[in-house]
Amino acid sequence: MVVEVVSPGTENARRDRDAKLALYSRRDALEYWIVDPQTHVVQGYARPQGDLARPLAPRAEVHDADVLRSDLLAGFAVRVDTLWP
């Protein structure tokens, strides 16, 4: 599992959403979360059926009032708005 917090700036966001997503798809990451503190959005990607031969695919996009969950971390649940100061 990889969790990436986007640094301010368009180029940083593009790198995390494109280049790093492609990199982690080539590696063995089963989940990839992109946490954007600027927009208060978390984008989740996962391998379909956990199949390492398949690339990471969009799983969920969660916002402030939503609850973030992980297929890898049993029982993990956090309300997104608690991630921000």
MILUM-908713 format. One record per residue: residue number from 1; residue in three letters; z, x, y of N, C-alpha, C in turn. Coordinates in steps of 0.02 Angstrom, whole numbers. Atoms other than C-alpha are relative to their C-alpha. Layout:
+-----+-----+--------+--------+--------+--------+--------+--------+--------+--------+--------+
!   i !  aa !    n_Z !    n_X !    n_Y !   ca_Z !   ca_X !   ca_Y !    c_Z !    c_X !    c_Y !
+-----+-----+--------+--------+--------+--------+--------+--------+--------+--------+--------+
! NUM ! ALA !      Z !      X !      Y !      Z !      X !      Y !      Z !      X !      Y !
...
+-----+-----+--------+--------+--------+--------+--------+--------+--------+--------+--------+
***
This chain:
+-----+-----+--------+--------+--------+--------+--------+--------+--------+--------+--------+
!   i !  aa !    n_Z !    n_X !    n_Y !   ca_Z !   ca_X !   ca_Y !    c_Z !    c_X !    c_Y !
+-----+-----+--------+--------+--------+--------+--------+--------+--------+--------+--------+
!   1 ! MET !      0 !     42 !    -58 !      0 !      0 !      0 !      0 !     45 !     62 !
!   2 ! VAL !      4 !    -37 !    -63 !    -44 !     62 !    173 !     12 !    -50 !     57 !
!   3 ! VAL !    -11 !     41 !    -60 !     22 !    -10 !    337 !    -17 !     44 !     60 !
!   4 ! GLU !     25 !    -37 !    -59 !    -67 !     48 !    495 !     20 !    -39 !     63 !
!   5 ! VAL !    -15 !     30 !    -65 !      2 !     12 !    669 !    -51 !     26 !     50 !
!   6 ! VAL !     54 !    -19 !    -46 !   -141 !     11 !    794 !     29 !     28 !     64 !
!   7 ! SER !    -18 !    -28 !    -65 !   -118 !    126 !    942 !    -42 !    -33 !     54 !
!   8 ! PRO !     39 !     31 !    -54 !   -174 !     61 !   1112 !    -69 !     33 !      7 !
!   9 ! GLY !     67 !    -25 !    -12 !   -359 !     78 !   1147 !    -51 !    -28 !    -48 !
!  10 ! THR !     54 !     29 !     40 !   -522 !      6 !   1085 !    -22 !     46 !    -56 !
!  11 ! GLU !     22 !    -48 !     51 !   -571 !    164 !    992 !     49 !      4 !    -58 !
!  12 ! ASN !    -50 !     -1 !     53 !   -407 !    168 !    896 !     -5 !    -61 !    -45 !
!  13 ! ALA !      5 !     62 !     39 !   -424 !    -14 !    843 !    -63 !      1 !    -43 !
!  14 ! ARG !     63 !     -3 !     39 !   -605 !     14 !    788 !      8 !     48 !    -59 !
!  15 ! ARG !    -10 !    -49 !     54 !   -555 !    167 !    686 !     42 !    -31 !    -56 !
!  16 ! ASP !    -43 !     29 !     51 !   -416 !     71 !    596 !    -35 !    -56 !    -38 !
!  17 ! ARG !     33 !     57 !     31 !   -525 !    -82 !    562 !    -63 !     19 !    -38 !
!  18 ! ASP !     63 !    -19 !     32 !   -681 !     12 !    508 !      9 !     63 !    -43 !
!  19 ! ALA !     -2 !    -63 !     36 !   -659 !    195 !    461 !     57 !      4 !    -50 !
!  20 ! LYS !    -57 !     -5 !     46 !   -485 !    185 !    386 !     -4 !    -53 !    -56 !
!  21 ! LEU !     10 !     50 !     53 !   -523 !     23 !    294 !    -48 !     25 !    -53 !
!  22 ! ALA !     48 !    -28 !     47 !   -673 !    107 !    215 !     31 !     57 !    -41 !
!  23 ! LEU !    -34 !    -56 !     35 !   -569 !    262 !    172 !     47 !    -26 !    -53 !
!  24 ! TYR !    -48 !     26 !     48 !   -430 !    163 !     89 !    -33 !    -41 !    -55 !
!  25 ! SER !     38 !     34 !     52 !   -560 !     60 !     -5 !    -26 !     49 !    -51 !
!  26 ! ARG !     24 !    -52 !     47 !   -626 !    222 !    -81 !     58 !     30 !    -39 !
!  27 ! ARG !    -60 !    -26 !     34 !   -448 !    273 !   -127 !     31 !    -56 !    -41 !
!  28 ! ASP !    -32 !     49 !     45 !   -325 !    177 !   -235 !     47 !    -48 !     35 !
!  29 ! ALA !    -44 !     48 !    -35 !   -242 !     70 !   -100 !    -13 !    -70 !    -27 !
!  30 ! LEU !      7 !     69 !     23 !   -208 !   -104 !   -167 !      6 !    -49 !     57 !
!  31 ! GLU !     -6 !     42 !    -60 !   -159 !   -176 !      3 !     -4 !     45 !     61 !
!  32 ! TYR !      5 !    -34 !    -64 !   -196 !   -124 !    181 !     16 !    -51 !     54 !
!  33 ! TRP !    -18 !     43 !    -56 !   -111 !   -204 !    330 !    -15 !     35 !     65 !
!  34 ! ILE !     12 !    -26 !    -68 !   -169 !   -177 !    509 !     44 !    -41 !     47 !
!  35 ! VAL !    -48 !     32 !    -44 !    -27 !   -217 !    627 !    -20 !     16 !     72 !
!  36 ! ASP !     21 !    -10 !    -69 !    -83 !   -243 !    807 !     53 !    -27 !     48 !
!  37 ! PRO !    -53 !     23 !    -44 !     65 !   -249 !    927 !    -26 !    -26 !     67 !
!  38 ! GLN !     28 !     25 !    -62 !    -51 !   -285 !   1073 !    -17 !    -75 !     -5 !
!  39 ! THR !     21 !     70 !      9 !   -117 !   -450 !   1002 !     50 !    -40 !    -42 !
!  40 ! HIS !    -50 !     32 !     44 !     33 !   -489 !    889 !    -32 !    -31 !    -61 !
!  41 ! VAL !     36 !     23 !     59 !    -81 !   -506 !    739 !      5 !     54 !    -54 !
!  42 ! VAL !      3 !    -44 !     58 !    -70 !   -430 !    565 !    -57 !    -23 !    -45 !
!  43 ! GLN !     56 !     14 !     45 !   -229 !   -422 !    462 !     15 !     32 !    -67 !
!  44 ! GLY !    -14 !    -26 !     67 !   -207 !   -403 !    275 !    -63 !      3 !    -42 !
!  45 ! TYR !     56 !    -10 !     47 !   -333 !   -335 !    151 !     30 !     16 !    -68 !
!  46 ! ALA !    -23 !    -14 !     68 !   -314 !   -327 !    -38 !    -60 !      5 !    -46 !
!  47 ! ARG !     52 !     -4 !     51 !   -414 !   -289 !   -193 !     -2 !    -66 !    -37 !
!  48 ! PRO !      5 !     62 !     40 !   -478 !   -447 !   -276 !     25 !     12 !    -71 !
!  49 ! GLN !    -31 !     -5 !     67 !   -375 !   -470 !   -436 !     29 !     70 !    -12 !
!  50 ! GLY !    -28 !    -67 !      9 !   -303 !   -295 !   -404 !    -47 !     50 !    -32 !
!  51 ! ASP !     52 !    -41 !     34 !   -465 !   -220 !   -470 !    -19 !     59 !     44 !
!  52 ! LEU !     14 !    -61 !    -39 !   -479 !    -39 !   -409 !    -75 !     15 !      7 !
!  53 ! ALA !     73 !    -10 !     -5 !   -668 !    -45 !   -439 !    -30 !    -40 !     58 !
!  54 ! ARG !     25 !     42 !    -54 !   -684 !   -175 !   -300 !     32 !     22 !     66 !
!  55 ! PRO !    -28 !    -22 !    -65 !   -662 !   -137 !   -114 !     52 !    -49 !     26 !
!  56 ! LEU !    -48 !     43 !    -34 !   -521 !   -204 !     -8 !    -38 !    -55 !     36 !
!  57 ! ALA !     32 !     58 !    -31 !   -565 !   -377 !     54 !     52 !    -37 !     43 !
!  58 ! PRO !    -48 !     37 !    -41 !   -487 !   -486 !    191 !     41 !    -48 !    -43 !
!  59 ! ARG !    -45 !     44 !     37 !   -336 !   -578 !    122 !     32 !    -51 !     47 !
!  60 ! ALA !    -34 !     46 !    -46 !   -247 !   -651 !    273 !      2 !     31 !     70 !
!  61 ! GLU !    -14 !    -21 !    -68 !   -229 !   -643 !    460 !     58 !    -43 !     23 !
!  62 ! VAL !    -61 !     37 !    -18 !    -55 !   -690 !    518 !     19 !     13 !     72 !
!  63 ! HIS !    -18 !     -2 !    -71 !     10 !   -726 !    692 !     75 !    -12 !      6 !
!  64 ! ASP !    -71 !      2 !    -14 !    181 !   -742 !    774 !     40 !    -51 !    -41 !
!  65 ! ALA !    -39 !     50 !     34 !    239 !   -904 !    693 !     -9 !      2 !    -76 !
!  66 ! ASP !     16 !     -4 !     71 !    169 !   -855 !    522 !     48 !     47 !    -36 !
!  67 ! VAL !    -41 !    -44 !     42 !    259 !   -769 !    378 !    -47 !     47 !    -37 !
!  68 ! LEU !     38 !    -52 !     34 !    189 !   -606 !    312 !     29 !     11 !    -69 !
!  69 ! ARG !    -21 !     -9 !     70 !    196 !   -587 !    122 !    -45 !     53 !    -33 !
!  70 ! SER !     37 !    -51 !     37 !    141 !   -453 !      1 !     -2 !    -19 !    -74 !
!  71 ! ASP !      5 !      9 !     72 !     76 !   -471 !   -175 !     34 !     57 !    -38 !
!  72 ! LEU !    -28 !    -59 !     32 !    145 !   -297 !   -213 !     76 !      3 !      5 !
!  73 ! LEU !    -72 !     -3 !    -12 !    322 !   -321 !   -144 !     30 !    -68 !    -15 !
!  74 ! ALA !    -28 !     65 !     21 !    403 !   -463 !   -240 !     57 !    -21 !     46 !
!  75 ! GLY !    -52 !     27 !    -43 !    507 !   -572 !   -126 !     -4 !     21 !     72 !
!  76 ! PHE !      6 !    -22 !    -69 !    450 !   -485 !     33 !    -30 !    -55 !     42 !
!  77 ! ALA !     25 !     49 !    -47 !    429 !   -607 !    176 !     32 !     13 !     67 !
!  78 ! VAL !    -27 !    -12 !    -68 !    446 !   -576 !    363 !    -41 !    -42 !     49 !
!  79 ! ARG !     34 !     38 !    -52 !    406 !   -688 !    509 !    -29 !     50 !     49 !
!  80 ! VAL !     36 !    -50 !    -40 !    277 !   -595 !    613 !     31 !     11 !     69 !
!  81 ! ASP !    -28 !    -10 !    -68 !    361 !   -627 !    782 !     62 !     43 !      1 !
!  82 ! THR !    -58 !    -45 !      2 !    511 !   -525 !    722 !    -21 !     74 !      1 !
!  83 ! LEU !     25 !    -69 !     -1 !    401 !   -369 !    720 !     -4 !     28 !     71 !
!  84 ! TRP !     10 !    -21 !    -69 !    387 !   -362 !    910 !     66 !      0 !     38 !
!  85 ! PRO !    -62 !     -1 !    -40 !    521 !   -315 !   1037 !      6 !    -62 !     44 !
+-----+-----+--------+--------+--------+--------+--------+--------+--------+--------+--------+
***
